[in-house]
Amino acid sequence: MSGYNAMILGLRGRFGKRGYFNASYTRSSSNDDAQIYPTFTNLHQYYGPSIFNAPNRFSLSLSYDIPGMSSGNAFARAVTNGWVFSDITIFQSGYPFTVYTGASFQPVLNGAGQVVGLQPGSGDYNADGFNYDFPNVPNYSQGSSRHAFLNGVFPASNFTQPTIGTEGNELPYRYFGPNYFNFDMSLAKNTQIHERLSLQFRFDFFDIFNRPNLTGMDGNLQDSTFGKATSQFNPRWLQLGITLRF
């Protein structure tokens, strides 16, 4: 089962005859019960945010023909005319993640060999042989600064083992990862060489502000990187392109 609701606001306009812009904001909610859960019985009990749920997303694209000289010598006109600036900007909320343990079942036995509890660090709380289980959670608060995502948004000690044979009280995908911000810019120079021959030089700047966009939140309690962002998207890079059209 899945469901998606959204409010989408858009604004479009032009810069006279020289360019345009297109801005869009989306406030949305995506929910389903189609992920991995501790038990496959009554999956609807885990109905909640989708793994790709991003409540807020803003995007802006624009293009503008930079005016050049209309008079003067031919060389000056050729150098200053034909420049086009364009941009794509995206800001988005972080994706949700779940705290879980992938550890194996490690019971505490009494003198008669009966299971009476779980050892520290044990997983498989419900003892079904599937090493993917939710712990008990005190609340859904967490750190949200860049420092927190790099060093841990919460300690593993916040999460406790449920009673053996049961699942924890955590609801899936109630924690969230780092947000995403990216600004790409292009500057192109179009030159008409002949009636049917033109040349374009293009300079593309991806993530021009070189903002580290963190990702890969580790929700596995047994990992040394638990509660941290373990990777990031590509940093700033530049690209030069030359196109000959005829």
Secondary structure, 3 states (H helix, E strand, C coil): CEEEEEEEEEEEEECCCCEEEEEEEEEEEEEECCCCCCCCCCHHHHCEECCCCCCEEEEEEEEEEECCCCCCCHHHHHHHCCEEEEEEEEEECCCEECCEECCCCCEEECCCCCEEEECCCCCCCCCCCCCCECCECCCCCCCCCHHHHHHCCCCHHHCECCCCCCCCCCCCCCEECCCEEEEEEEEEEEEEEECCEEEEEEEEEECCCCCCCEEEECCECCCCCCCCEEEECCCCEEEEEEEEEC
